[in-house]
Amino acid sequence: MILTPGHSDDMISAVVNTNKGKIIVSGDAISNEDWVDLNKTANPILVTSIEEFNESRKKILNLADYIIPGHGKMFKVNK
C-alpha cells in the first residue's frame, strides 16, 4: 500500500507484484487512462490538493507497469 493523497487526504493505492510486473490499483488517484498525461490539470473542485494529486500521479507512474484505475479497465504504462 502507498499513500496517494490529492483526490482526498486519505487516499491509498495498492501495489501488487506479479509475473507481468507491478500492477497498481490506483482508485481515483488515477481515475482513468487520460490522467497519465501529467500536463492535464485537475479541476480544483474534484481534489483536496492539486500539488499532492500531481505528486501521487507521478509516484504511481514511476512505479507501475500496469494501472487499474478507479474508473475503467487496466492499462499498460508506457515508460
C-alpha angles and dihedrals in degrees: 000000000000131000111248106172125173105084085055131354094245099045118142133179129206121233115205121188111215137163086262091056133259116342116194121201095209104177109194094337081089103010096181141354093274090071095067085082101093090197089066110100123215122235105253089226091063099050136052092215127012091198093053091043091055093045091050091051090051091049092051094045092050093052104035132086089178132016129207101202128206090251118028143019129308115278138187119251112233107219 
